[in-house]
């Protein structure tokens, strides 16, 4: 796990939006999603409950 991925995770938790996080951090939505999935694989569980469009 790296600091960049943790910063992305923190911003997604704050905004509750992968798309908004991508905009704020000047990243693409797939890049943000990939970092979240990387953390999830490393720790062995989901970070967020996804409900179609958006995070609860």
C-alpha distance matrix in Angstrom:
0.0 3.8 7.0 8.6 6.9 7.6 10.9 11.7 11.2 13.4 15.9 16.2 16.9 19.4 21.2 20.9 21.0 18.8 21.7 22.3 18.8 19.0 22.4 21.4 18.5 20.6 18.4 19.6 19.3 18.0 15.1 14.1 14.7 12.6 9.4 10.4 11.2 8.1 6.5 9.9 10.1 7.3 9.1 12.4 14.0 14.8 13.7 17.0 20.5 21.6 25.4 26.4 26.2 23.9 22.2 24.4
3.8 0.0 3.8 5.5 5.5 6.5 8.9 10.2 10.8 12.6 14.6 15.7 16.8 18.7 20.4 20.7 20.6 18.3 20.9 21.1 17.4 17.5 20.5 19.2 16.0 18.2 16.4 18.3 18.5 17.7 14.4 13.5 15.0 13.1 9.6 11.4 13.0 10.1 8.9 12.7 13.3 10.9 12.5 15.9 17.1 17.3 15.6 18.5 22.1 23.0 26.6 27.5 26.8 24.3 22.8 25.2
7.0 3.8 0.0 3.8 5.5 5.0 6.2 8.6 9.7 10.4 12.4 14.2 15.2 16.4 18.3 19.3 19.4 17.6 19.9 19.5 15.7 16.2 18.8 16.9 13.9 16.5 15.5 17.9 18.3 18.3 14.9 13.5 15.6 14.6 10.9 12.3 14.8 12.6 11.0 14.6 16.0 13.9 14.8 18.2 18.8 18.5 16.1 18.7 22.4 23.3 26.7 27.7 26.6 23.8 22.2 24.5
8.6 5.5 3.8 0.0 3.8 5.4 5.2 6.4 8.7 10.0 10.8 12.5 14.4 15.5 16.6 17.7 17.2 14.9 16.8 16.6 12.9 12.9 15.5 14.0 10.7 12.9 11.7 14.2 14.9 15.0 11.4 10.3 13.0 12.1 8.6 10.7 13.5 11.6 10.9 14.5 16.0 14.6 15.9 18.9 19.2 18.3 16.0 18.0 21.5 21.8 25.1 25.6 24.2 21.7 20.7 23.3
6.9 5.5 5.5 3.8 0.0 3.8 5.4 5.1 6.2 8.7 10.0 10.6 12.3 14.3 15.4 15.7 15.2 12.9 15.4 15.8 12.1 12.4 15.6 14.6 11.7 14.0 12.0 13.7 13.5 13.2 10.1 8.4 10.2 9.4 5.6 7.1 9.9 8.3 7.3 10.7 12.5 11.5 12.7 15.4 15.5 14.5 12.4 14.5 18.1 18.5 21.9 22.6 21.6 19.1 17.9 20.5
7.6 6.5 5.0 5.4 3.8 0.0 3.8 5.3 4.9 6.1 8.6 9.8 10.5 12.3 14.2 14.7 15.2 13.7 16.6 16.2 12.6 13.9 16.7 15.0 12.7 15.8 14.4 16.3 15.8 16.0 13.3 10.8 12.5 12.4 8.6 8.7 11.8 10.6 8.3 11.3 13.7 12.3 12.4 15.4 15.2 14.2 11.5 13.8 17.5 18.6 22.0 23.2 22.2 19.3 17.4 19.5
10.9 8.9 6.2 5.2 5.4 3.8 0.0 3.8 5.4 5.1 6.2 8.7 9.9 10.5 12.3 13.7 13.9 12.6 14.9 13.9 10.2 11.7 14.0 11.8 9.6 12.9 12.4 14.8 14.7 15.8 13.0 10.4 12.9 13.5 10.0 10.4 14.0 13.3 11.5 14.4 16.9 15.8 16.0 18.9 18.3 16.8 13.7 15.1 18.8 19.4 22.5 23.5 21.8 18.8 17.3 19.5
11.7 10.2 8.6 6.4 5.1 5.3 3.8 0.0 3.8 5.4 5.2 6.2 8.6 9.8 10.5 11.4 10.9 9.1 11.5 11.1 7.3 8.6 11.4 10.1 8.1 11.1 9.8 11.6 11.1 12.2 9.8 6.8 9.3 10.4 7.4 7.7 11.4 11.5 10.3 12.8 15.5 15.2 15.6 17.9 17.0 14.9 12.1 13.0 16.4 16.4 19.5 20.1 18.4 15.6 14.5 17.2
11.2 10.8 9.7 8.7 6.2 4.9 5.4 3.8 0.0 3.8 5.5 5.2 6.2 8.6 10.0 10.0 10.5 9.3 12.6 12.3 9.1 11.1 14.0 12.8 11.5 14.5 13.1 14.3 12.8 13.6 11.8 8.4 9.6 11.0 8.0 6.5 10.2 10.7 8.6 10.4 13.6 13.5 13.1 15.2 13.8 11.8 8.6 9.8 13.4 14.1 17.4 18.6 17.4 14.4 12.5 14.8
13.4 12.6 10.4 10.0 8.7 6.1 5.1 5.4 3.8 0.0 3.8 5.5 5.1 6.2 8.7 9.7 11.0 11.0 13.8 12.5 9.5 12.3 14.4 12.3 11.6 15.1 14.6 16.4 15.2 16.7 14.8 11.4 13.0 14.6 11.6 10.3 14.0 14.4 12.0 13.7 17.0 16.4 15.6 18.0 16.4 14.4 10.8 11.6 15.1 16.1 19.0 20.6 19.0 15.6 13.5 15.1
15.9 14.6 12.4 10.8 10.0 8.6 6.2 5.2 5.5 3.8 0.0 3.8 5.3 4.9 6.0 8.0 8.5 8.7 10.8 9.0 6.0 9.2 10.9 8.7 8.7 12.2 12.1 13.9 12.9 15.1 13.5 10.1 12.2 14.4 12.0 11.1 14.9 15.8 14.1 15.7 19.0 18.9 18.5 20.5 18.8 16.2 12.7 12.6 15.7 15.9 18.4 19.4 17.3 13.9 12.6 14.6
16.2 15.7 14.2 12.5 10.6 9.8 8.7 6.2 5.2 5.5 3.8 0.0 3.8 5.4 5.2 5.2 5.6 5.8 8.8 8.0 5.7 8.8 11.1 10.2 10.4 13.3 12.4 13.1 11.1 13.2 12.4 8.7 9.8 12.6 10.9 9.1 12.6 14.3 12.9 13.7 17.2 17.8 17.2 18.7 16.4 13.5 10.2 9.4 12.2 12.1 14.6 15.7 13.8 10.4 9.0 11.4
16.9 16.8 15.2 14.4 12.3 10.5 9.9 8.6 6.2 5.1 5.3 3.8 0.0 3.8 5.7 5.2 7.7 9.1 12.1 11.0 9.2 12.5 14.5 13.1 13.6 16.8 16.1 16.9 14.8 16.6 15.9 12.1 12.7 15.4 13.3 10.9 14.2 15.8 13.6 14.0 17.7 18.1 16.7 18.2 15.7 12.8 9.2 8.4 11.3 12.2 14.7 16.6 15.1 11.4 8.9 10.1
19.4 18.7 16.4 15.5 14.3 12.3 10.5 9.8 8.6 6.2 4.9 5.4 3.8 0.0 3.8 5.7 8.2 10.3 12.4 10.1 8.8 12.5 13.5 11.5 12.7 16.1 16.3 17.6 15.9 18.3 17.5 13.8 15.2 17.9 15.9 14.0 17.5 19.0 16.9 17.7 21.3 21.5 20.2 21.9 19.4 16.6 13.0 12.0 14.5 15.1 17.0 18.7 16.5 12.8 10.9 11.7
21.2 20.4 18.3 16.6 15.4 14.2 12.3 10.5 10.0 8.7 6.0 5.2 5.7 3.8 0.0 3.8 5.2 7.9 9.3 6.8 6.7 10.4 11.0 9.7 11.7 14.4 14.6 15.5 13.6 16.5 16.3 12.8 14.1 17.3 15.9 14.2 17.5 19.5 18.0 18.6 22.1 22.8 21.9 23.3 20.7 17.4 14.2 12.4 14.3 14.0 15.3 16.4 13.8 10.2 9.3 10.7
20.9 20.7 19.3 17.7 15.7 14.7 13.7 11.4 10.0 9.7 8.0 5.2 5.2 5.7 3.8 0.0 3.8 6.9 9.2 8.2 8.3 11.5 12.8 12.4 14.0 16.5 15.9 15.9 13.2 15.7 16.1 12.5 12.7 16.1 15.2 12.8 15.7 18.1 16.7 16.6 20.2 21.3 20.2 21.0 18.1 14.6 11.7 9.2 10.6 10.3 11.6 13.1 10.9 7.1 5.5 7.1
21.0 20.6 19.4 17.2 15.2 15.2 13.9 10.9 10.5 11.0 8.5 5.6 7.7 8.2 5.2 3.8 0.0 3.8 5.4 5.2 6.1 8.5 10.0 10.5 12.1 13.9 13.0 12.6 9.8 12.6 13.4 10.1 10.5 14.2 13.9 12.0 14.7 17.4 16.7 16.8 20.0 21.5 21.1 21.7 19.0 15.5 13.0 10.6 11.9 10.4 11.6 11.9 9.1 5.9 6.3 9.2
18.8 18.3 17.6 14.9 12.9 13.7 12.6 9.1 9.3 11.0 8.7 5.8 9.1 10.3 7.9 6.9 3.8 0.0 3.8 5.6 5.1 6.1 8.7 9.9 10.5 11.8 10.1 9.3 6.3 8.9 9.6 6.6 7.0 10.6 10.7 9.5 12.0 14.5 14.5 14.9 17.7 19.3 19.5 20.2 18.0 14.6 12.5 10.8 12.5 10.7 12.6 12.2 9.8 7.5 8.3 11.8
21.7 20.9 19.9 16.8 15.4 16.6 14.9 11.5 12.6 13.8 10.8 8.8 12.1 12.4 9.3 9.2 5.4 3.8 0.0 3.8 5.4 5.1 6.3 8.7 10.0 10.3 9.2 8.0 5.5 9.1 10.3 8.3 9.3 12.7 13.2 12.7 15.0 17.4 17.9 18.4 21.0 22.7 23.1 23.8 21.6 18.2 16.3 14.5 15.7 13.4 14.4 13.3 10.2 8.7 10.7 14.1
22.3 21.1 19.5 16.6 15.8 16.2 13.9 11.1 12.3 12.5 9.0 8.0 11.0 10.1 6.8 8.2 5.2 5.6 3.8 0.0 3.8 5.4 5.1 6.2 8.6 9.7 9.9 10.0 8.6 12.2 12.6 10.1 11.9 15.2 14.9 14.3 17.3 19.3 19.1 20.0 22.9 24.1 24.3 25.3 23.1 19.8 17.2 15.4 17.0 15.3 16.3 15.8 12.5 10.2 11.5 14.2
18.8 17.4 15.7 12.9 12.1 12.6 10.2 7.3 9.1 9.5 6.0 5.7 9.2 8.8 6.7 8.3 6.1 5.1 5.4 3.8 0.0 3.8 5.4 5.1 6.0 8.2 8.0 9.1 8.0 11.2 10.5 7.6 10.1 12.9 11.9 11.7 15.0 16.5 16.1 17.5 20.4 21.2 21.4 22.9 21.0 18.0 15.3 14.2 16.5 15.3 17.2 17.1 14.3 11.6 12.0 14.9
19.0 17.5 16.2 12.9 12.4 13.9 11.7 8.6 11.1 12.3 9.2 8.8 12.5 12.5 10.4 11.5 8.5 6.1 5.1 5.4 3.8 0.0 3.8 5.6 5.3 5.7 4.6 5.4 5.3 8.6 7.9 6.3 9.2 11.5 11.2 12.0 14.8 16.1 16.6 18.1 20.5 21.5 22.4 23.7 22.3 19.3 17.1 16.3 18.5 16.8 18.6 17.8 15.0 13.2 14.3 17.6
22.4 20.5 18.8 15.5 15.6 16.7 14.0 11.4 14.0 14.4 10.9 11.1 14.5 13.5 11.0 12.8 10.0 8.7 6.3 5.1 5.4 3.8 0.0 3.8 5.6 5.1 6.3 7.5 8.1 11.7 11.3 10.1 12.9 15.3 15.0 15.7 18.5 19.9 20.3 21.8 24.3 25.2 26.0 27.4 25.8 22.7 20.3 19.2 21.1 19.3 20.6 19.7 16.5 14.7 16.2 19.1
21.4 19.2 16.9 14.0 14.6 15.0 11.8 10.1 12.8 12.3 8.7 10.2 13.1 11.5 9.7 12.4 10.5 9.9 8.7 6.2 5.1 5.6 3.8 0.0 3.8 5.6 7.8 10.2 10.9 14.2 12.9 11.1 14.3 16.5 15.4 16.0 19.3 20.2 20.0 21.9 24.6 25.0 25.5 27.3 25.7 22.9 20.0 19.2 21.6 20.4 22.0 21.6 18.5 16.1 16.8 19.4
18.5 16.0 13.9 10.7 11.7 12.7 9.6 8.1 11.5 11.6 8.7 10.4 13.6 12.7 11.7 14.0 12.1 10.5 10.0 8.6 6.0 5.3 5.6 3.8 0.0 3.8 5.5 8.8 10.2 12.8 10.7 9.3 12.9 14.4 12.9 14.2 17.5 17.8 17.8 20.1 22.5 22.6 23.5 25.6 24.5 22.0 19.3 19.1 21.9 20.9 23.0 22.6 19.9 17.5 18.0 20.8
20.6 18.2 16.5 12.9 14.0 15.8 12.9 11.1 14.5 15.1 12.2 13.3 16.8 16.1 14.4 16.5 13.9 11.8 10.3 9.7 8.2 5.7 5.1 5.6 3.8 0.0 3.8 6.9 9.5 12.0 10.2 10.1 13.6 14.8 14.1 16.0 18.7 19.1 19.8 22.1 24.0 24.5 25.8 27.6 26.7 24.1 21.8 21.5 24.0 22.4 24.3 23.3 20.5 18.7 19.8 23.0
18.4 16.4 15.5 11.7 12.0 14.4 12.4 9.8 13.1 14.6 12.1 12.4 16.1 16.3 14.6 15.9 13.0 10.1 9.2 9.9 8.0 4.6 6.3 7.8 5.5 3.8 0.0 3.8 6.6 8.4 6.4 6.9 10.3 11.2 11.0 13.1 15.4 15.9 17.0 19.2 20.8 21.6 23.2 24.7 23.9 21.5 19.6 19.4 21.8 20.2 22.2 21.2 18.7 17.3 18.4 21.8
19.6 18.3 17.9 14.2 13.7 16.3 14.8 11.6 14.3 16.4 13.9 13.1 16.9 17.6 15.5 15.9 12.6 9.3 8.0 10.0 9.1 5.4 7.5 10.2 8.8 6.9 3.8 0.0 3.8 5.5 5.2 6.5 8.8 9.9 11.0 12.8 14.5 15.5 17.2 18.8 20.2 21.6 23.3 24.3 23.3 20.7 19.3 18.8 20.7 18.5 20.3 18.8 16.5 15.7 17.3 21.0
19.3 18.5 18.3 14.9 13.5 15.8 14.7 11.1 12.8 15.2 12.9 11.1 14.8 15.9 13.6 13.2 9.8 6.3 5.5 8.6 8.0 5.3 8.1 10.9 10.2 9.5 6.6 3.8 0.0 3.8 5.4 5.2 6.2 8.6 10.1 10.8 12.4 14.3 15.7 16.6 18.4 20.2 21.5 22.1 20.7 17.8 16.6 15.6 17.2 14.8 16.6 15.0 12.9 12.1 13.9 17.6
18.0 17.7 18.3 15.0 13.2 16.0 15.8 12.2 13.6 16.7 15.1 13.2 16.6 18.3 16.5 15.7 12.6 8.9 9.1 12.2 11.2 8.6 11.7 14.2 12.8 12.0 8.4 5.5 3.8 0.0 3.8 5.5 5.0 6.0 8.6 9.8 10.3 12.0 14.3 15.0 16.1 18.2 20.0 20.3 19.4 16.9 16.4 16.0 17.5 15.2 17.2 15.6 14.3 14.0 15.5 19.3
15.1 14.4 14.9 11.4 10.1 13.3 13.0 9.8 11.8 14.8 13.5 12.4 15.9 17.5 16.3 16.1 13.4 9.6 10.3 12.6 10.5 7.9 11.3 12.9 10.7 10.2 6.4 5.2 5.4 3.8 0.0 3.8 5.5 5.1 6.3 8.7 9.9 10.5 12.6 14.3 15.3 16.7 18.7 19.7 19.2 17.1 16.1 16.4 18.6 17.0 19.5 18.4 17.0 16.0 16.9 20.6
14.1 13.5 13.5 10.3 8.4 10.8 10.4 6.8 8.4 11.4 10.1 8.7 12.1 13.8 12.8 12.5 10.1 6.6 8.3 10.1 7.6 6.3 10.1 11.1 9.3 10.1 6.9 6.5 5.2 5.5 3.8 0.0 3.8 5.4 5.2 6.4 8.7 9.9 11.0 12.5 14.4 15.6 16.9 18.1 17.1 14.6 13.1 13.2 15.7 14.4 17.1 16.6 15.0 13.3 13.7 17.2
14.7 15.0 15.6 13.0 10.2 12.5 12.9 9.3 9.6 13.0 12.2 9.8 12.7 15.2 14.1 12.7 10.5 7.0 9.3 11.9 10.1 9.2 12.9 14.3 12.9 13.6 10.3 8.8 6.2 5.0 5.5 3.8 0.0 3.8 5.5 5.1 6.2 8.5 10.0 10.5 12.2 14.3 15.5 15.9 14.7 12.1 11.4 11.3 13.3 11.7 14.5 13.9 13.1 12.0 12.3 15.9
12.6 13.1 14.6 12.1 9.4 12.4 13.5 10.4 11.0 14.6 14.4 12.6 15.4 17.9 17.3 16.1 14.2 10.6 12.7 15.2 12.9 11.5 15.3 16.5 14.4 14.8 11.2 9.9 8.6 6.0 5.1 5.4 3.8 0.0 3.8 5.5 5.1 6.1 8.7 9.8 10.5 12.3 14.4 14.9 14.7 12.9 12.7 13.6 15.8 14.6 17.6 17.0 16.6 15.7 15.8 19.3
9.4 9.6 10.9 8.6 5.6 8.6 10.0 7.4 8.0 11.6 12.0 10.9 13.3 15.9 15.9 15.2 13.9 10.7 13.2 14.9 11.9 11.2 15.0 15.4 12.9 14.1 11.0 11.0 10.1 8.6 6.3 5.2 5.5 3.8 0.0 3.8 5.5 5.0 6.4 8.6 9.9 10.7 12.5 14.0 13.9 12.4 11.4 12.9 15.8 15.4 18.8 18.8 18.2 16.5 15.9 19.1
10.4 11.4 12.3 10.7 7.1 8.7 10.4 7.7 6.5 10.3 11.1 9.1 10.9 14.0 14.2 12.8 12.0 9.5 12.7 14.3 11.7 12.0 15.7 16.0 14.2 16.0 13.1 12.8 10.8 9.8 8.7 6.4 5.1 5.5 3.8 0.0 3.8 5.4 5.2 6.2 8.7 10.0 10.7 11.8 10.9 8.9 7.7 9.2 12.1 12.1 15.6 16.2 15.9 13.9 12.8 15.8
11.2 13.0 14.8 13.5 9.9 11.8 14.0 11.4 10.2 14.0 14.9 12.6 14.2 17.5 17.5 15.7 14.7 12.0 15.0 17.3 15.0 14.8 18.5 19.3 17.5 18.7 15.4 14.5 12.4 10.3 9.9 8.7 6.2 5.1 5.5 3.8 0.0 3.8 5.4 4.9 6.1 8.5 9.9 10.0 9.6 8.2 8.7 10.3 12.6 12.3 15.8 16.2 16.6 15.4 14.5 17.4
8.1 10.1 12.6 11.6 8.3 10.6 13.3 11.5 10.7 14.4 15.8 14.3 15.8 19.0 19.5 18.1 17.4 14.5 17.4 19.3 16.5 16.1 19.9 20.2 17.8 19.1 15.9 15.5 14.3 12.0 10.5 9.9 8.5 6.1 5.0 5.4 3.8 0.0 3.8 5.4 5.2 6.2 8.8 9.8 10.7 10.4 10.7 13.1 15.8 16.0 19.5 19.9 20.2 18.8 17.7 20.6
6.5 8.9 11.0 10.9 7.3 8.3 11.5 10.3 8.6 12.0 14.1 12.9 13.6 16.9 18.0 16.7 16.7 14.5 17.9 19.1 16.1 16.6 20.3 20.0 17.8 19.8 17.0 17.2 15.7 14.3 12.6 11.0 10.0 8.7 6.4 5.2 5.4 3.8 0.0 3.8 5.5 5.1 6.2 8.3 8.8 8.7 8.3 11.4 14.5 15.4 19.2 20.3 20.5 18.5 16.8 19.1
9.9 12.7 14.6 14.5 10.7 11.3 14.4 12.8 10.4 13.7 15.7 13.7 14.0 17.7 18.6 16.6 16.8 14.9 18.4 20.0 17.5 18.1 21.8 21.9 20.1 22.1 19.2 18.8 16.6 15.0 14.3 12.5 10.5 9.8 8.6 6.2 4.9 5.4 3.8 0.0 3.8 5.4 5.3 5.6 5.4 5.4 6.4 9.4 11.9 13.1 16.8 18.2 19.0 17.3 15.4 17.5
10.1 13.3 16.0 16.0 12.5 13.7 16.9 15.5 13.6 17.0 19.0 17.2 17.7 21.3 22.1 20.2 20.0 17.7 21.0 22.9 20.4 20.5 24.3 24.6 22.5 24.0 20.8 20.2 18.4 16.1 15.3 14.4 12.2 10.5 9.9 8.7 6.1 5.2 5.5 3.8 0.0 3.8 5.6 5.1 7.0 8.3 10.1 13.0 15.0 15.9 19.5 20.4 21.6 20.3 18.8 21.0
7.3 10.9 13.9 14.6 11.5 12.3 15.8 15.2 13.5 16.4 18.9 17.8 18.1 21.5 22.8 21.3 21.5 19.3 22.7 24.1 21.2 21.5 25.2 25.0 22.6 24.5 21.6 21.6 20.2 18.2 16.7 15.6 14.3 12.3 10.7 10.0 8.5 6.2 5.1 5.4 3.8 0.0 3.8 5.7 8.3 10.3 11.1 14.6 17.2 18.5 22.2 23.5 24.3 22.6 20.7 22.7
9.1 12.5 14.8 15.9 12.7 12.4 16.0 15.6 13.1 15.6 18.5 17.2 16.7 20.2 21.9 20.2 21.1 19.5 23.1 24.3 21.4 22.4 26.0 25.5 23.5 25.8 23.2 23.3 21.5 20.0 18.7 16.9 15.5 14.4 12.5 10.7 9.9 8.8 6.2 5.3 5.6 3.8 0.0 3.8 5.9 8.4 9.2 12.9 15.4 17.5 21.1 22.9 23.9 21.9 19.5 21.0
12.4 15.9 18.2 18.9 15.4 15.4 18.9 17.9 15.2 18.0 20.5 18.7 18.2 21.9 23.3 21.0 21.7 20.2 23.8 25.3 22.9 23.7 27.4 27.3 25.6 27.6 24.7 24.3 22.1 20.3 19.7 18.1 15.9 14.9 14.0 11.8 10.0 9.8 8.3 5.6 5.1 5.7 3.8 0.0 3.8 7.2 9.5 12.6 14.3 16.3 19.7 21.5 23.0 21.6 19.3 20.6
14.0 17.1 18.8 19.2 15.5 15.2 18.3 17.0 13.8 16.4 18.8 16.4 15.7 19.4 20.7 18.1 19.0 18.0 21.6 23.1 21.0 22.3 25.8 25.7 24.5 26.7 23.9 23.3 20.7 19.4 19.2 17.1 14.7 14.7 13.9 10.9 9.6 10.7 8.8 5.4 7.0 8.3 5.9 3.8 0.0 3.8 6.5 9.2 10.6 12.9 16.3 18.4 20.0 18.4 15.9 17.0
14.8 17.3 18.5 18.3 14.5 14.2 16.8 14.9 11.8 14.4 16.2 13.5 12.8 16.6 17.4 14.6 15.5 14.6 18.2 19.8 18.0 19.3 22.7 22.9 22.0 24.1 21.5 20.7 17.8 16.9 17.1 14.6 12.1 12.9 12.4 8.9 8.2 10.4 8.7 5.4 8.3 10.3 8.4 7.2 3.8 0.0 3.8 5.7 7.2 9.3 12.8 14.9 16.3 14.7 12.2 13.5
13.7 15.6 16.1 16.0 12.4 11.5 13.7 12.1 8.6 10.8 12.7 10.2 9.2 13.0 14.2 11.7 13.0 12.5 16.3 17.2 15.3 17.1 20.3 20.0 19.3 21.8 19.6 19.3 16.6 16.4 16.1 13.1 11.4 12.7 11.4 7.7 8.7 10.7 8.3 6.4 10.1 11.1 9.2 9.5 6.5 3.8 0.0 3.8 7.0 9.3 13.0 15.2 15.8 13.4 10.5 11.8
17.0 18.5 18.7 18.0 14.5 13.8 15.1 13.0 9.8 11.6 12.6 9.4 8.4 12.0 12.4 9.2 10.6 10.8 14.5 15.4 14.2 16.3 19.2 19.2 19.1 21.5 19.4 18.8 15.6 16.0 16.4 13.2 11.3 13.6 12.9 9.2 10.3 13.1 11.4 9.4 13.0 14.6 12.9 12.6 9.2 5.7 3.8 0.0 3.8 6.0 9.4 12.0 12.4 10.0 6.9 8.2
20.5 22.1 22.4 21.5 18.1 17.5 18.8 16.4 13.4 15.1 15.7 12.2 11.3 14.5 14.3 10.6 11.9 12.5 15.7 17.0 16.5 18.5 21.1 21.6 21.9 24.0 21.8 20.7 17.2 17.5 18.6 15.7 13.3 15.8 15.8 12.1 12.6 15.8 14.5 11.9 15.0 17.2 15.4 14.3 10.6 7.2 7.0 3.8 0.0 3.8 6.5 9.6 11.0 9.3 6.5 6.9
21.6 23.0 23.3 21.8 18.5 18.6 19.4 16.4 14.1 16.1 15.9 12.1 12.2 15.1 14.0 10.3 10.4 10.7 13.4 15.3 15.3 16.8 19.3 20.4 20.9 22.4 20.2 18.5 14.8 15.2 17.0 14.4 11.7 14.6 15.4 12.1 12.3 16.0 15.4 13.1 15.9 18.5 17.5 16.3 12.9 9.3 9.3 6.0 3.8 0.0 3.8 6.1 7.5 6.5 5.2 7.0
25.4 26.6 26.7 25.1 21.9 22.0 22.5 19.5 17.4 19.0 18.4 14.6 14.7 17.0 15.3 11.6 11.6 12.6 14.4 16.3 17.2 18.6 20.6 22.0 23.0 24.3 22.2 20.3 16.6 17.2 19.5 17.1 14.5 17.6 18.8 15.6 15.8 19.5 19.2 16.8 19.5 22.2 21.1 19.7 16.3 12.8 13.0 9.4 6.5 3.8 0.0 3.8 5.9 6.3 6.1 6.9
26.4 27.5 27.7 25.6 22.6 23.2 23.5 20.1 18.6 20.6 19.4 15.7 16.6 18.7 16.4 13.1 11.9 12.2 13.3 15.8 17.1 17.8 19.7 21.6 22.6 23.3 21.2 18.8 15.0 15.6 18.4 16.6 13.9 17.0 18.8 16.2 16.2 19.9 20.3 18.2 20.4 23.5 22.9 21.5 18.4 14.9 15.2 12.0 9.6 6.1 3.8 0.0 3.8 6.3 8.1 9.8
26.2 26.8 26.6 24.2 21.6 22.2 21.8 18.4 17.4 19.0 17.3 13.8 15.1 16.5 13.8 10.9 9.1 9.8 10.2 12.5 14.3 15.0 16.5 18.5 19.9 20.5 18.7 16.5 12.9 14.3 17.0 15.0 13.1 16.6 18.2 15.9 16.6 20.2 20.5 19.0 21.6 24.3 23.9 23.0 20.0 16.3 15.8 12.4 11.0 7.5 5.9 3.8 0.0 3.8 7.0 9.3
23.9 24.3 23.8 21.7 19.1 19.3 18.8 15.6 14.4 15.6 13.9 10.4 11.4 12.8 10.2 7.1 5.9 7.5 8.7 10.2 11.6 13.2 14.7 16.1 17.5 18.7 17.3 15.7 12.1 14.0 16.0 13.3 12.0 15.7 16.5 13.9 15.4 18.8 18.5 17.3 20.3 22.6 21.9 21.6 18.4 14.7 13.4 10.0 9.3 6.5 6.3 6.3 3.8 0.0 3.8 6.6
22.2 22.8 22.2 20.7 17.9 17.4 17.3 14.5 12.5 13.5 12.6 9.0 8.9 10.9 9.3 5.5 6.3 8.3 10.7 11.5 12.0 14.3 16.2 16.8 18.0 19.8 18.4 17.3 13.9 15.5 16.9 13.7 12.3 15.8 15.9 12.8 14.5 17.7 16.8 15.4 18.8 20.7 19.5 19.3 15.9 12.2 10.5 6.9 6.5 5.2 6.1 8.1 7.0 3.8 0.0 3.8
24.4 25.2 24.5 23.3 20.5 19.5 19.5 17.2 14.8 15.1 14.6 11.4 10.1 11.7 10.7 7.1 9.2 11.8 14.1 14.2 14.9 17.6 19.1 19.4 20.8 23.0 21.8 21.0 17.6 19.3 20.6 17.2 15.9 19.3 19.1 15.8 17.4 20.6 19.1 17.5 21.0 22.7 21.0 20.6 17.0 13.5 11.8 8.2 6.9 7.0 6.9 9.8 9.3 6.6 3.8 0.0
